[in-house]
Amino acid sequence: MASITIRVEPRHADNTTCDHKVKPSGKPRDPASGCTGRTAYAVVCSEHGDVGTPHHVKQLAEPAATEHRQEHRAALATR
């Protein structure tokens, strides 16, 4: 059985992954990078893809990731 990973992924406004360096405000550090700025954080599961709706603050996305991880653990325990 393959390992399931759950991560919190930063996103741009168009829901694409943002891997650019940003200021605390979410604006890009390098204006020439083409980054539109970080606007949300999505919980992404390797098995289910995006889980729920994106959160505007990383601290709100982390508990959602933990909750989804616990759902996978509970499903394994019932097998």
Gaussian input, Z-matrix of N, CA and C with variables (Angstrom, degrees):
# hf/3-21g

backbone

0 1
 N
 C     1     B1
 C     2     B2     1     A1
 N     3     B3     2     A2     1     D1
 C     4     B4     3     A3     2     D2
 C     5     B5     4     A4     3     D3
 N     6     B6     5     A5     4     D4
 C     7     B7     6     A6     5     D5
 C     8     B8     7     A7     6     D6
 N     9     B9     8     A8     7     D7
 C    10    B10     9     A9     8     D8
 C    11    B11    10    A10     9     D9
 N    12    B12    11    A11    10    D10
 C    13    B13    12    A12    11    D11
 C    14    B14    13    A13    12    D12
 N    15    B15    14    A14    13    D13
 C    16    B16    15    A15    14    D14
 C    17    B17    16    A16    15    D15
 N    18    B18    17    A17    16    D16
 C    19    B19    18    A18    17    D17
 C    20    B20    19    A19    18    D18
 N    21    B21    20    A20    19    D19
 C    22    B22    21    A21    20    D20
 C    23    B23    22    A22    21    D21
 N    24    B24    23    A23    22    D22
 C    25    B25    24    A24    23    D23
 C    26    B26    25    A25    24    D24
 N    27    B27    26    A26    25    D25
 C    28    B28    27    A27    26    D26
 C    29    B29    28    A28    27    D27
 N    30    B30    29    A29    28    D28
 C    31    B31    30    A30    29    D29
 C    32    B32    31    A31    30    D30
 N    33    B33    32    A32    31    D31
 C    34    B34    33    A33    32    D32
 C    35    B35    34    A34    33    D33
 N    36    B36    35    A35    34    D34
 C    37    B37    36    A36    35    D35
 C    38    B38    37    A37    36    D36
 N    39    B39    38    A38    37    D37
 C    40    B40    39    A39    38    D38
 C    41    B41    40    A40    39    D39
 N    42    B42    41    A41    40    D40
 C    43    B43    42    A42    41    D41
 C    44    B44    43    A43    42    D42
 N    45    B45    44    A44    43    D43
 C    46    B46    45    A45    44    D44
 C    47    B47    46    A46    45    D45
 N    48    B48    47    A47    46    D46
 C    49    B49    48    A48    47    D47
 C    50    B50    49    A49    48    D48
 N    51    B51    50    A50    49    D49
 C    52    B52    51    A51    50    D50
 C    53    B53    52    A52    51    D51
 N    54    B54    53    A53    52    D52
 C    55    B55    54    A54    53    D53
 C    56    B56    55    A55    54    D54
 N    57    B57    56    A56    55    D55
 C    58    B58    57    A57    56    D56
 C    59    B59    58    A58    57    D57
 N    60    B60    59    A59    58    D58
 C    61    B61    60    A60    59    D59
 C    62    B62    61    A61    60    D60
 N    63    B63    62    A62    61    D61
 C    64    B64    63    A63    62    D62
 C    65    B65    64    A64    63    D63
 N    66    B66    65    A65    64    D64
 C    67    B67    66    A66    65    D65
 C    68    B68    67    A67    66    D66
 N    69    B69    68    A68    67    D67
 C    70    B70    69    A69    68    D68
 C    71    B71    70    A70    69    D69
 N    72    B72    71    A71    70    D70
 C    73    B73    72    A72    71    D71
 C    74    B74    73    A73    72    D72
 N    75    B75    74    A74    73    D73
 C    76    B76    75    A75    74    D74
 C    77    B77    76    A76    75    D75
 N    78    B78    77    A77    76    D76
 C    79    B79    78    A78    77    D77
 C    80    B80    79    A79    78    D78
 N    81    B81    80    A80    79    D79
 C    82    B82    81    A81    80    D80
 C    83    B83    82    A82    81    D81
 N    84    B84    83    A83    82    D82
 C    85    B85    84    A84    83    D83
 C    86    B86    85    A85    84    D84
 N    87    B87    86    A86    85    D85
 C    88    B88    87    A87    86    D86
 C    89    B89    88    A88    87    D87
 N    90    B90    89    A89    88    D88
 C    91    B91    90    A90    89    D89
 C    92    B92    91    A91    90    D90
 N    93    B93    92    A92    91    D91
 C    94    B94    93    A93    92    D92
 C    95    B95    94    A94    93    D93
 N    96    B96    95    A95    94    D94
 C    97    B97    96    A96    95    D95
 C    98    B98    97    A97    96    D96
 N    99    B99    98    A98    97    D97
 C   100   B100    99    A99    98    D98
 C   101   B101   100   A100    99    D99
 N   102   B102   101   A101   100   D100
 C   103   B103   102   A102   101   D101
 C   104   B104   103   A103   102   D102
 N   105   B105   104   A104   103   D103
 C   106   B106   105   A105   104   D104
 C   107   B107   106   A106   105   D105
 N   108   B108   107   A107   106   D106
 C   109   B109   108   A108   107   D107
 C   110   B110   109   A109   108   D108
 N   111   B111   110   A110   109   D109
 C   112   B112   111   A111   110   D110
 C   113   B113   112   A112   111   D111
 N   114   B114   113   A113   112   D112
 C   115   B115   114   A114   113   D113
 C   116   B116   115   A115   114   D114
 N   117   B117   116   A116   115   D115
 C   118   B118   117   A117   116   D116
 C   119   B119   118   A118   117   D117
 N   120   B120   119   A119   118   D118
 C   121   B121   120   A120   119   D119
 C   122   B122   121   A121   120   D120
 N   123   B123   122   A122   121   D121
 C   124   B124   123   A123   122   D122
 C   125   B125   124   A124   123   D123
 N   126   B126   125   A125   124   D124
 C   127   B127   126   A126   125   D125
 C   128   B128   127   A127   126   D126
 N   129   B129   128   A128   127   D127
 C   130   B130   129   A129   128   D128
 C   131   B131   130   A130   129   D129
 N   132   B132   131   A131   130   D130
 C   133   B133   132   A132   131   D131
 C   134   B134   133   A133   132   D132
 N   135   B135   134   A134   133   D133
 C   136   B136   135   A135   134   D134
 C   137   B137   136   A136   135   D135
 N   138   B138   137   A137   136   D136
 C   139   B139   138   A138   137   D137
 C   140   B140   139   A139   138   D138
 N   141   B141   140   A140   139   D139
 C   142   B142   141   A141   140   D140
 C   143   B143   142   A142   141   D141
 N   144   B144   143   A143   142   D142
 C   145   B145   144   A144   143   D143
 C   146   B146   145   A145   144   D144
 N   147   B147   146   A146   145   D145
 C   148   B148   147   A147   146   D146
 C   149   B149   148   A148   147   D147
 N   150   B150   149   A149   148   D148
 C   151   B151   150   A150   149   D149
 C   152   B152   151   A151   150   D150
 N   153   B153   152   A152   151   D151
 C   154   B154   153   A153   152   D152
 C   155   B155   154   A154   153   D153
 N   156   B156   155   A155   154   D154
 C   157   B157   156   A156   155   D155
 C   158   B158   157   A157   156   D156
 N   159   B159   158   A158   157   D157
 C   160   B160   159   A159   158   D158
 C   161   B161   160   A160   159   D159
 N   162   B162   161   A161   160   D160
 C   163   B163   162   A162   161   D161
 C   164   B164   163   A163   162   D162
 N   165   B165   164   A164   163   D163
 C   166   B166   165   A165   164   D164
 C   167   B167   166   A166   165   D165
 N   168   B168   167   A167   166   D166
 C   169   B169   168   A168   167   D167
 C   170   B170   169   A169   168   D168
 N   171   B171   170   A170   169   D169
 C   172   B172   171   A171   170   D170
 C   173   B173   172   A172   171   D171
 N   174   B174   173   A173   172   D172
 C   175   B175   174   A174   173   D173
 C   176   B176   175   A175   174   D174
 N   177   B177   176   A176   175   D175
 C   178   B178   177   A177   176   D176
 C   179   B179   178   A178   177   D177
 N   180   B180   179   A179   178   D178
 C   181   B181   180   A180   179   D179
 C   182   B182   181   A181   180   D180
 N   183   B183   182   A182   181   D181
 C   184   B184   183   A183   182   D182
 C   185   B185   184   A184   183   D183
 N   186   B186   185   A185   184   D184
 C   187   B187   186   A186   185   D185
 C   188   B188   187   A187   186   D186
 N   189   B189   188   A188   187   D187
 C   190   B190   189   A189   188   D188
 C   191   B191   190   A190   189   D189
 N   192   B192   191   A191   190   D190
 C   193   B193   192   A192   191   D191
 C   194   B194   193   A193   192   D192
 N   195   B195   194   A194   193   D193
 C   196   B196   195   A195   194   D194
 C   197   B197   196   A196   195   D195
 N   198   B198   197   A197   196   D196
 C   199   B199   198   A198   197   D197
 C   200   B200   199   A199   198   D198
 N   201   B201   200   A200   199   D199
 C   202   B202   201   A201   200   D200
 C   203   B203   202   A202   201   D201
 N   204   B204   203   A203   202   D202
 C   205   B205   204   A204   203   D203
 C   206   B206   205   A205   204   D204
 N   207   B207   206   A206   205   D205
 C   208   B208   207   A207   206   D206
 C   209   B209   208   A208   207   D207
 N   210   B210   209   A209   208   D208
 C   211   B211   210   A210   209   D209
 C   212   B212   211   A211   210   D210
 N   213   B213   212   A212   211   D211
 C   214   B214   213   A213   212   D212
 C   215   B215   214   A214   213   D213
 N   216   B216   215   A215   214   D214
 C   217   B217   216   A216   215   D215
 C   218   B218   217   A217   216   D216
 N   219   B219   218   A218   217   D217
 C   220   B220   219   A219   218   D218
 C   221   B221   220   A220   219   D219
 N   222   B222   221   A221   220   D220
 C   223   B223   222   A222   221   D221
 C   224   B224   223   A223   222   D222
 N   225   B225   224   A224   223   D223
 C   226   B226   225   A225   224   D224
 C   227   B227   226   A226   225   D225
 N   228   B228   227   A227   226   D226
 C   229   B229   228   A228   227   D227
 C   230   B230   229   A229   228   D228
 N   231   B231   230   A230   229   D229
 C   232   B232   231   A231   230   D230
 C   233   B233   232   A232   231   D231
 N   234   B234   233   A233   232   D232
 C   235   B235   234   A234   233   D233
 C   236   B236   235   A235   234   D234

   B1=1.4467
   B2=1.5226
   B3=1.2940
   B4=1.4635
   B5=1.5240
   B6=1.3020
   B7=1.4601
   B8=1.5280
   B9=1.3126
   B10=1.4601
   B11=1.5199
   B12=1.3272
   B13=1.4592
   B14=1.5215
   B15=1.3101
   B16=1.4664
   B17=1.5087
   B18=1.3288
   B19=1.4593
   B20=1.5229
   B21=1.3206
   B22=1.4549
   B23=1.5265
   B24=1.3185
   B25=1.4605
   B26=1.5297
   B27=1.3393
   B28=1.4667
   B29=1.5302
   B30=1.3293
   B31=1.4697
   B32=1.5257
   B33=1.3379
   B34=1.4667
   B35=1.5359
   B36=1.3016
   B37=1.4706
   B38=1.5297
   B39=1.3496
   B40=1.4701
   B41=1.5283
   B42=1.3267
   B43=1.4572
   B44=1.5301
   B45=1.3236
   B46=1.4584
   B47=1.5277
   B48=1.3214
   B49=1.4617
   B50=1.5195
   B51=1.3197
   B52=1.4667
   B53=1.5255
   B54=1.3322
   B55=1.4559
   B56=1.5299
   B57=1.3162
   B58=1.4618
   B59=1.5289
   B60=1.2925
   B61=1.4647
   B62=1.5285
   B63=1.3210
   B64=1.4604
   B65=1.5225
   B66=1.3268
   B67=1.4654
   B68=1.5283
   B69=1.3252
   B70=1.4685
   B71=1.5322
   B72=1.3198
   B73=1.4625
   B74=1.5248
   B75=1.3545
   B76=1.4614
   B77=1.5128
   B78=1.3120
   B79=1.4735
   B80=1.5264
   B81=1.3329
   B82=1.4691
   B83=1.5317
   B84=1.3260
   B85=1.4672
   B86=1.5180
   B87=1.3257
   B88=1.4590
   B89=1.5285
   B90=1.3330
   B91=1.4694
   B92=1.5265
   B93=1.3346
   B94=1.4650
   B95=1.5313
   B96=1.3303
   B97=1.4668
   B98=1.5245
   B99=1.3191
   B100=1.4583
   B101=1.5212
   B102=1.3286
   B103=1.4591
   B104=1.5274
   B105=1.3241
   B106=1.4698
   B107=1.5167
   B108=1.3321
   B109=1.4573
   B110=1.5098
   B111=1.3053
   B112=1.4565
   B113=1.5258
   B114=1.3258
   B115=1.4621
   B116=1.5207
   B117=1.3452
   B118=1.4593
   B119=1.5253
   B120=1.3242
   B121=1.4606
   B122=1.5195
   B123=1.3277
   B124=1.4597
   B125=1.5210
   B126=1.3249
   B127=1.4531
   B128=1.5214
   B129=1.3416
   B130=1.4604
   B131=1.5252
   B132=1.3304
   B133=1.4550
   B134=1.5293
   B135=1.3308
   B136=1.4648
   B137=1.5317
   B138=1.3001
   B139=1.4602
   B140=1.5278
   B141=1.3445
   B142=1.4631
   B143=1.5239
   B144=1.3146
   B145=1.4657
   B146=1.5223
   B147=1.3163
   B148=1.4635
   B149=1.5279
   B150=1.3320
   B151=1.4637
   B152=1.5276
   B153=1.3140
   B154=1.4610
   B155=1.5211
   B156=1.3093
   B157=1.4614
   B158=1.5295
   B159=1.3392
   B160=1.4697
   B161=1.5249
   B162=1.3237
   B163=1.4619
   B164=1.5277
   B165=1.3058
   B166=1.4600
   B167=1.5256
   B168=1.3234
   B169=1.4588
   B170=1.5259
   B171=1.3274
   B172=1.4591
   B173=1.5294
   B174=1.3332
   B175=1.4597
   B176=1.5260
   B177=1.3235
   B178=1.4653
   B179=1.5223
   B180=1.3209
   B181=1.4612
   B182=1.5217
   B183=1.3187
   B184=1.4679
   B185=1.5317
   B186=1.3453
   B187=1.4703
   B188=1.5350
   B189=1.3179
   B190=1.4643
   B191=1.5266
   B192=1.3363
   B193=1.4637
   B194=1.5269
   B195=1.3114
   B196=1.4630
   B197=1.5222
   B198=1.3225
   B199=1.4712
   B200=1.5263
   B201=1.3336
   B202=1.4605
   B203=1.5338
   B204=1.3129
   B205=1.4642
   B206=1.5362
   B207=1.3335
   B208=1.4659
   B209=1.5329
   B210=1.3357
   B211=1.4655
   B212=1.5233
   B213=1.3381
   B214=1.4647
   B215=1.5281
   B216=1.3173
   B217=1.4706
   B218=1.5232
   B219=1.3258
   B220=1.4693
   B221=1.5230
   B222=1.3208
   B223=1.4658
   B224=1.5270
   B225=1.3262
   B226=1.4612
   B227=1.5308
   B228=1.3118
   B229=1.4602
   B230=1.5237
   B231=1.3298
   B232=1.4567
   B233=1.5223
   B234=1.3037
   B235=1.4796
   B236=1.4928
   A1=108.87
   A2=116.12
   A3=121.70
   A4=111.24
   A5=114.62
   A6=120.62
   A7=110.05
   A8=116.33
   A9=121.79
   A10=107.84
   A11=116.31
   A12=120.51
   A13=109.76
   A14=114.75
   A15=121.86
   A16=106.59
   A17=116.37
   A18=120.48
   A19=110.44
   A20=114.64
   A21=121.65
   A22=106.06
   A23=116.02
   A24=122.05
   A25=111.04
   A26=118.04
   A27=120.00
   A28=110.18
   A29=116.02
   A30=120.89
   A31=111.98
   A32=114.73
   A33=122.81
   A34=107.94
   A35=117.05
   A36=121.64
   A37=112.11
   A38=117.45
   A39=120.21
   A40=111.95
   A41=117.83
   A42=126.10
   A43=114.27
   A44=118.69
   A45=121.41
   A46=108.51
   A47=115.93
   A48=121.22
   A49=111.15
   A50=116.49
   A51=122.61
   A52=108.21
   A53=116.07
   A54=119.58
   A55=111.21
   A56=115.53
   A57=121.71
   A58=110.98
   A59=116.58
   A60=120.61
   A61=107.01
   A62=115.35
   A63=120.44
   A64=110.44
   A65=114.45
   A66=121.86
   A67=107.97
   A68=118.58
   A69=120.09
   A70=113.46
   A71=116.83
   A72=120.66
   A73=112.83
   A74=117.37
   A75=120.81
   A76=113.00
   A77=117.05
   A78=121.55
   A79=109.38
   A80=118.07
   A81=120.02
   A82=112.36
   A83=116.50
   A84=121.08
   A85=110.46
   A86=116.86
   A87=121.77
   A88=108.51
   A89=117.77
   A90=120.16
   A91=113.24
   A92=117.59
   A93=121.19
   A94=112.32
   A95=118.12
   A96=121.34
   A97=113.56
   A98=117.02
   A99=120.40
   A100=112.59
   A101=116.77
   A102=121.72
   A103=109.33
   A104=115.17
   A105=120.15
   A106=111.79
   A107=116.42
   A108=121.48
   A109=111.05
   A110=115.75
   A111=122.39
   A112=108.28
   A113=116.04
   A114=119.11
   A115=114.02
   A116=118.06
   A117=119.77
   A118=110.66
   A119=114.44
   A120=122.31
   A121=107.61
   A122=116.20
   A123=121.00
   A124=110.13
   A125=116.23
   A126=121.94
   A127=106.03
   A128=116.15
   A129=121.13
   A130=108.94
   A131=115.38
   A132=123.09
   A133=108.12
   A134=117.37
   A135=120.16
   A136=111.90
   A137=118.11
   A138=121.54
   A139=112.62
   A140=117.74
   A141=121.81
   A142=114.78
   A143=118.89
   A144=121.20
   A145=109.90
   A146=116.92
   A147=120.69
   A148=109.94
   A149=115.25
   A150=121.49
   A151=107.83
   A152=116.69
   A153=120.39
   A154=112.14
   A155=114.83
   A156=120.71
   A157=109.23
   A158=117.20
   A159=119.57
   A160=111.81
   A161=115.31
   A162=122.68
   A163=108.66
   A164=117.32
   A165=120.54
   A166=112.98
   A167=116.78
   A168=121.38
   A169=107.97
   A170=116.88
   A171=121.10
   A172=111.73
   A173=117.51
   A174=121.03
   A175=112.17
   A176=118.23
   A177=120.88
   A178=111.10
   A179=117.46
   A180=121.22
   A181=111.36
   A182=118.04
   A183=120.87
   A184=113.07
   A185=120.46
   A186=118.94
   A187=112.38
   A188=117.94
   A189=120.74
   A190=110.26
   A191=116.91
   A192=120.82
   A193=110.25
   A194=116.80
   A195=121.39
   A196=110.42
   A197=117.08
   A198=121.43
   A199=110.80
   A200=117.31
   A201=120.86
   A202=110.09
   A203=116.99
   A204=121.64
   A205=109.68
   A206=116.68
   A207=121.18
   A208=111.16
   A209=117.21
   A210=120.56
   A211=110.38
   A212=116.51
   A213=120.12
   A214=110.49
   A215=117.09
   A216=120.29
   A217=111.24
   A218=116.82
   A219=120.82
   A220=110.93
   A221=117.16
   A222=120.91
   A223=110.84
   A224=116.90
   A225=120.23
   A226=111.59
   A227=116.25
   A228=120.65
   A229=111.90
   A230=118.10
   A231=121.36
   A232=112.33
   A233=117.16
   A234=119.37
   A235=111.66
   D1=131.92
   D2=-179.21
   D3=-72.82
   D4=150.03
   D5=178.42
   D6=-73.96
   D7=139.04
   D8=178.53
   D9=-100.52
   D10=129.98
   D11=177.76
   D12=-114.61
   D13=142.17
   D14=178.09
   D15=-129.35
   D16=125.40
   D17=-176.99
   D18=-136.99
   D19=162.13
   D20=173.80
   D21=-101.68
   D22=123.59
   D23=-173.90
   D24=-117.22
   D25=126.15
   D26=177.37
   D27=-70.93
   D28=144.44
   D29=-176.52
   D30=-132.00
   D31=152.83
   D32=170.72
   D33=-82.26
   D34=175.12
   D35=178.93
   D36=-62.23
   D37=-29.72
   D38=179.51
   D39=-87.17
   D40=12.69
   D41=176.72
   D42=72.44
   D43=16.24
   D44=174.04
   D45=-87.92
   D46=155.02
   D47=-179.33
   D48=-64.86
   D49=136.70
   D50=177.74
   D51=-110.45
   D52=108.23
   D53=178.02
   D54=-113.06
   D55=19.89
   D56=179.84
   D57=-85.11
   D58=157.75
   D59=172.82
   D60=-76.26
   D61=131.58
   D62=-178.19
   D63=-128.70
   D64=159.22
   D65=174.79
   D66=-78.64
   D67=166.73
   D68=177.16
   D69=-55.66
   D70=-24.64
   D71=178.67
   D72=-75.80
   D73=-11.96
   D74=-176.78
   D75=96.22
   D76=-9.27
   D77=178.00
   D78=-76.23
   D79=148.74
   D80=-178.60
   D81=-67.26
   D82=142.39
   D83=176.09
   D84=-70.78
   D85=-34.95
   D86=179.25
   D87=-109.11
   D88=105.63
   D89=-177.93
   D90=-60.99
   D91=-22.29
   D92=-179.14
   D93=-86.01
   D94=1.83
   D95=-175.97
   D96=-73.60
   D97=-18.05
   D98=-176.97
   D99=86.93
   D100=0.56
   D101=179.41
   D102=-75.76
   D103=134.77
   D104=178.58
   D105=-89.31
   D106=-4.70
   D107=-178.92
   D108=107.39
   D109=150.62
   D110=-179.52
   D111=-87.74
   D112=127.02
   D113=-176.50
   D114=-120.89
   D115=-16.79
   D116=-175.85
   D117=-156.52
   D118=170.21
   D119=176.51
   D120=-131.17
   D121=125.54
   D122=-179.27
   D123=-107.63
   D124=145.09
   D125=172.23
   D126=-89.41
   D127=124.64
   D128=-176.00
   D129=-123.58
   D130=126.87
   D131=179.57
   D132=-108.28
   D133=136.62
   D134=-179.78
   D135=-65.76
   D136=-20.92
   D137=179.43
   D138=-94.63
   D139=-39.11
   D140=-173.85
   D141=-106.42
   D142=-9.28
   D143=-175.14
   D144=77.89
   D145=-144.80
   D146=179.98
   D147=-64.34
   D148=134.85
   D149=-179.02
   D150=-112.64
   D151=117.56
   D152=-179.94
   D153=69.23
   D154=-162.78
   D155=179.72
   D156=-97.39
   D157=152.23
   D158=178.34
   D159=-62.02
   D160=148.77
   D161=179.26
   D162=-103.30
   D163=146.55
   D164=-178.10
   D165=-81.79
   D166=-13.01
   D167=-179.62
   D168=-131.34
   D169=134.62
   D170=-178.21
   D171=-59.46
   D172=-36.30
   D173=-178.94
   D174=-64.27
   D175=-21.06
   D176=175.96
   D177=-86.89
   D178=-27.16
   D179=-179.90
   D180=-76.08
   D181=-33.33
   D182=-176.86
   D183=-61.57
   D184=-43.91
   D185=175.85
   D186=-64.11
   D187=-33.17
   D188=177.45
   D189=-66.12
   D190=-37.45
   D191=176.61
   D192=-65.58
   D193=-43.20
   D194=178.59
   D195=-62.23
   D196=-42.34
   D197=179.39
   D198=-62.11
   D199=-43.37
   D200=179.72
   D201=-66.07
   D202=-39.00
   D203=177.85
   D204=-61.31
   D205=-41.40
   D206=178.90
   D207=-65.02
   D208=-33.94
   D209=177.24
   D210=-62.83
   D211=-40.85
   D212=177.68
   D213=-65.54
   D214=-41.77
   D215=179.02
   D216=-63.39
   D217=-40.69
   D218=178.82
   D219=-65.41
   D220=-38.66
   D221=178.46
   D222=-64.51
   D223=-37.98
   D224=177.87
   D225=-68.25
   D226=-35.03
   D227=-178.64
   D228=-69.30
   D229=-26.70
   D230=-178.15
   D231=-87.51
   D232=-5.32
   D233=-179.91
   D234=-77.46

